[in-house]
Amino acid sequence: MPHPAPHVTLTTGTIAGAATGGIRRFLGIRYAEPPFGERRFATPVPAAPWQGVREATRFGPTAPQSPYQGESATLLSSVEIPGDDILTVNVWAPEDAVGLPVVVWVHGGALERGTAALEGYDGTTFARDGIVFVSVNYRLGAEGFSILDGAPRNLGLLDVVTAVEWVFREIHAFGGDAGRVTLMGESAGGALVAAAMTLPRIGDRAYGAIIQSGPLDASSPERSGRVTRAVAKHLGIPATRDAFAAVSPQELVDARLELARNSSPLSGASFALALDPATLPRPIDAALADVAAPILIGTNTDEYRLWLSPSAIAALGPLKVASLALAMRVPFRAVRAARAAGFPGGEALGQAVGDKILRAPATRLAHARPNCTFVYEFAWQSPVRDLRAAHAVEIAFAFGRLDGPDALALSGADAPQSLADEMHRTWVSFITTGDPGWPSFGPSRTTRIFDTESRTTPQRRTEVVDALR
């Protein structure tokens, strides 16, 4: 006999999901009204009540975006689900869940790609281990992060905040404890987690945060608006809400894609969070230092190798390295320190750039709150395309599952499941207790190195990070 569909009643109405192997799954749950028509380029509107029972067995539509291009398309998958109802969440929970800890996953993708519907973000492993897992979709690219006259800023961040508030309000219906909600994100998702935690209505209530390779940066509106102005110029329109609303989402995506084709993966402008009195009033790193909740934060040893292929790295001669370092405001002493640490030629620049964007800010945060920040470094080297410990390789290990196509694309068929089991246990421990199992950063700069043989040690290559202060 087929398993009866599980029903959950929320404050807005009833949904019907599916159950398999002791895990209940509810997909495509609307947390905010579709952000199109009169709601386009406006703050998210919480979902209105509905009558009857809504089916929750399929992922919701994906935010407007283009697939990954070039070599990245062989490493990072894309999913397109048509429709306007893009502000949805997905929930995995044990069938007998009562008062369990909760984690909210925010996907990455440079603020312009990605979706919670990717195969690698399946929450079954967390639910299996006694955690209610929630994943979030939010507005991307021009729809979510444009700087427009007449429009609120950081709309994608406001979507994430609205989704987390939905979790606080509704998660008890799935057996979750609203007092033990941990936010978790990677790359741009980590940046959004960090930004959300700085807002008192989230940071004061969250149990903790996990930031995987997430930038801790919000730019001035002038700087973060460079992409918006470039898109506006390309389309021949002013950078205003009315002008952008008169252009279809697909036209905005196409314009951005054409502009990106002519830019460098290292130095090209990209969408960014913006400092803004109404939505993000303080610099993220400074505001996070005042958050009381524990934070697990880390980076990968070779972040840059996802952005630069071995051939691109080999093509970076001394003059090109120097000019790129100047263009990206990377102190050349950091490049020299990376060379001294064993990274030759273009790899030294790549390492310094990754450290400037990710590892140095994480280290500064850990120094600012040394007793409640736990730092890790993912060091296992993937053989795929000589990625080594590149950006995003750690995601599958944190989820504890290496046999899916997304994991295989980045890690290959022989990645160590024992390391994935260890990392997943660590994430589960932190979500459950606020303690990953090793000491906080402290004055010794304590760091957990995840590798074939993991170890806890003082932070490595401090000379590179310290050169970026």
N, C-alpha and C positions, 0 to 999 in steps of 0.2 A: 504494500500500500504506500502511496506517496505520502511524504511527511506534510502535515497540514501547515499552510503558510502562517508564520508568526505575525501577529498584529500588535502594533504599538500605538497608543493614543497620546498625541502631543497636545500642547495648548492650542494648536491651530487645526487639528483634525487627526484622523486615523490613517495609518499607513500599513501596508502589507508587504512583508519582505520574503525571504527564503531562508531555509535552515538546512545545513549539511554538516554531518560529522560533529554534531554538538555545538556548532557555531551558527548564530543568527546573523544574517547580512541584510542591510537595508541600504539601497543605492538611490542616488538621484533625489534626495530629499531637499525640497526648496527651503532655504533659510532666508532668502530675500527675493523680492519680485524681479522679473527679468529687467535688466538695465538698458532697455532700448525704448524707442519712441520718446515720449515726454520724459522718461527717466534716464535717458542717455546723458552721459557726462554729469550726473547728479549723484548725491550721496545715496547709498543703498537704502531701500525701503524694506523693512522686515516683512516676511511672508504673511499674506492675509489668510484668515481662516478659510477652510473649505468644507464642503458637505460630502458625506459618504466616505468611502475608503479609497485612498490613492495607492496605486501599485508602486512599490519601491524595489524593483528587481533589476533595473537597468541604470547604468551611469547616466547622469545628465549630460546635456550638450556641452561641448568644449567652447571656451572663449575664443573669439576670432584670433587667428594666428597662422603663420606659415610653418610648414614642416622644416626640420633641420636640413641644412644644405651641405653639399659637398661631402667631404670625408666624415664630418660629424654625423651625417645621416646613417652611416654604417655602425655607429657606436651608440647613438641616442635615438630611441624610437619616438614616433609621433602617432597620435590618435586624433581623428576628426569625427566628432559626433554632431550632426547638424541640429540647429534649433536655437531659440532665444533664451531658454530657461537655464542660463549658465551658472547662476549662483546657487549651487547645491552642495550638500555634504553627503558623505557615505559613512555608515557605521557597521563595524563588526563587533559582536559581543558574544560571550558564552551564553548558552541557552539558560543556565541557572544563575546568571549574573545578578548580584545584589551588592550594592555599595562598593564596586570595584574601582581601582584607579583608572584614569582616563588619559589618553594621549591624543593630541590633535596634530595631524601631519599636514604641513604646508609645502607643496612641491616647489621645486626650483625651475629654472629655465630663463635666466637673465631678465626676468619680469616681462618677457614677451612670448614665451613658449611654455608648454607643459600642461598637464592635466592630472587630476587625481585618478583618472581612469587607466593610467598606464599599468601594465601587468606587474611591474616591479613594486608597485605600491599597494599590493593586496595586503589587507590587515589581518589575515588569518593567523599568522604566527604570533602576533601580539595577543589576539583573542584567545588562542590556544593556551597562552601562558597567563591568563587571568587579568587581562587588560581590555577595557573598552576602547577600541581604536576608531578614530574619526579622521577622515580626510576631506580636504576643502578645495573647491574651485573658486577662483576669483578673476576679476577682470585683468587682462594683460595688455601690454603694448600701449598703443595710442588710446585705447578705450579706458585703460586703468591708470596710466602714468603720464599723460600729457600735461603740459603746463599751459593752460588756456585762460585768456581773459574771460571772466564771467562764469568760470567753472571751479568747483572745489578741487583741491590738489590731493594727491595720494589716494585716489579712489580705490585702487586695488588693495591698499592697506586697510581702508575703511571697510571693504568687503570682508577681509580676514577678521577684523575686529568684530564685525556683525556676526560672522560665523562662530567665533569663540563665545560671544554673548549668547548665541543660540545654544551652544553646548552647556554653558552654565545654567541656562533655563530649562533645557529639555533632557539632559543626559540621564537623569534619574529614571526616565521611562525605559531606558535600555539597560538599567542595572548599574549605571555609573555613579560615582560620587563627585558631585559638583565642587566639593572642597579639595579634591585631589586631581586637578586637571593640569597636565604638563603640556606645554607647546613644544613642537619639534619640527624643524625644517632644515633643508639643505640648500646651499648656494643662495639664490634669490629668496627661496623659502626661509632659509636661516635669517636673512636680512629682515624679512617681514616678521618673523618671530621676535627678533631683537627689537624691532620698532614697536611692535604691539606691546611688548613687555614694558616699554617706557611709559605707556599710557596708564594712568592709575586705575582706570576701570578694568584693565586686564592684569597689569603687573601686581596690583594689590590683592588680586584674587587667585592668580595662578599658583600652582604648587611648585612649579619649576619650569625650566626651559632647556632644550637641547638645540644647540646651534652647530650644524655641520658645515664647515667651509662657507660660512655666511659673512659677507661684508658688513661692517658695523658703521655704515656711513650714510649720511643724508647731506646732499649738496645744497647750495644756495639755489633758489628758483632760476636764477640766470644760468647757472651751470647745468642743472638738471633739465632745463628746458631746451638744450641744444638740439636734441632729436626732434622735439616738437617743432622748433623753428625750421629745421631742415625739411621735415615732411611738409610743412606749410609752404615753404618756398618751392619745393618740388611740384606741389599741386597748384601753385599760383593762388593761394588763399591766405587770408590773415589767420594768425594763431588765436582764434576766438572760439568760444563754445558754439555759437551759431554757425560759423563757417565749417567747423569740423562736423557738426551734427547734420549738415547738409550733404556730407560725403558718406558713402556707405562704409561699413566696417571693413569690407574686403578691399575697397580702394585704399584705405589707410594702411592695411596690411601690405598690399602690393607696393605702395610707395616706400614704406620702410624697408621692405626686402630689396628693392632696387638700390636704395641708398646704401644698405649694408654690404651689398656685393662689391662696392667700390671702396670699402674701408678695411683697415687692418684689424685682425682679431685681438691685437694687443692695444692699439692706440685709437681705434674707432670709438665714436660717441655711442652711448647706449642709454636706455631708459634707466632712471634712477629715482630713488625717494628724494623728496624735497623738504627742506625745513620750511615750516609753515605754522603760524600762530594757532590756526584752528585745528590742524590735523597732526602735526608733528613738531611741537614747539621747541624741543631741545635736541642738541646733537645726541645721536643714539648712544655712543660710547659713554659720554658723560652721564646721561640719564640712567643708563643701565647700572652704573656704579652705585646708584642709590636704591636699586631694587633689592629687597631682602631675600627673595626666593633663591634657592640654589640653581646654578647654571652649569651645565656640562657643555663645554665648547672645545672644538678641535679643528684641525686641518690635516690635509694629506701631504706627504713629503714632496710629491712632484705634481702639485696642482696644475702647473702650466702645461703639462704634456697632453692634456685634453685639448687645449687651445692651439698648440703648435705641434705639427707633425715632426718626426725626426728630420725630414728633408728641409722643412722650414727652419728648424733650429740650426742645421748645418749651414744654411745660407746666410746666417747672421754673422757677418764678419765684424772686426773690431770697430770700424767706422759706423756701421749700421747699429751695433749695440750702443755705441756712445750717443748717436742721434736719437734713438728710441728712448734711451734712459732719460735724456734731456726732455723729450716731448712728453714723457709720462711722469715727469717730476720724481724720478727715482734717483736718490743720491748715488753718485757713482761709488762712494765708499761702500754702499750696500752691494753693488756689483762686485767690487774687489773682495769684499768679505765672502761672498758666495763662491768666488773663484778659489779663495784660500780654503774654503770648506770642501773643495773637491769638485765643483761644478765648472766645467770648461766652457769657453766661448759663449755661444748663444744660450747655453743652459744656465749660465750665471745670471744673465739678464732675466730669463724666464723665472728662475728661482727668486730673484730679487723682486720681480713684479708680483709673484704669488705671495711673497712675504709681506710686501707693502699693502696689498689689498686685503689679505686674510690673516696671516699668522701674526704680524706685528700688532694689528688692532686687537686680536684675541689676547695677545700677551699683555697689552696695556690694560685691558679690562681685568684680566686675572690679577695684575699687580694692584689695581684699584680696589678689588674686593677679594683678597687672597684667601680668606677663610671660608668662603662659600662658592668658590669657582673651582671646577674640576676640569683639567686640561688633558686632552689626548692628542696623539699624532698617529695617523694611519700610515703604515710604512710598507705593507705587503706590496710586492711588485707584480703587476699583471703583465703577462707576456704578450697580450694582444697589442699589436701595432707599437710595441715597446712603450706602452702607456706608463708602466711602472705604477707608482702610487699616485695616479692622476686624479684630478677633480672628478667626483661622482663615483669613483670605483668603490668607495666604502659603503654606499647606500645598501646594496644587496647584503653585505655582511651585517649591517645594523638590523636589517629585517630578518636575518637568519636563514636566508633561502638563496641558494646559488644555482638552482637548476632551471630557473625560468629564462626565457629568451633575452630579457633586458639584462640580467646578470651575466649570461653567457657572452653577450656582445662586448661587455667591458672586461670580464675576468677570465674568459675561456672555460674549457671543460674541466680543468684540473685544479681549480681554486680550492683552497683548504676549507672544508666544511667545519673542521674543528675551530678555526679562527672565527668563522661566521657564528658558530654556536657560542663562543666566548663573548663576542661583541654583542650579540643579541641578549645574552644573559645580563650583560652590563647595562644595556639600555633598559631592560625590564626592571633591574634592580633600582636604577635611578628613578624611573617613572613611579615605582612602587614605594620607595623609601626616601628619595632625595639623596642617596649615597650610591655612587657607582662601584665602590669597593676598593678605592685607593685614596690617599690623603688629598686634601685640597691643595691648590697651587702653592700657597704659603711663601715664605722667604726663600725656600730651597728650589722654587720653580718646579715643583713635582709634576711630572707628566707621565701618562701611561702610553707606552709605545705598543701599538697593535701590529703584530707581525707573526710570522710562522711560529716564532717563540716570543711571546709578548713579555714585556717587563715594565716595571715602574722605575723611573730614573729622573734626575734633573733634566730640565729642558735642553734639547740638543741645538747646536748651531746658534747659540745665543748671540754670537758676534754679528750675524746677519740681521737678526731682529733688532738688536740694539743700535745698529747703524741706521735704522729707519725711524728712530725716535725723534 
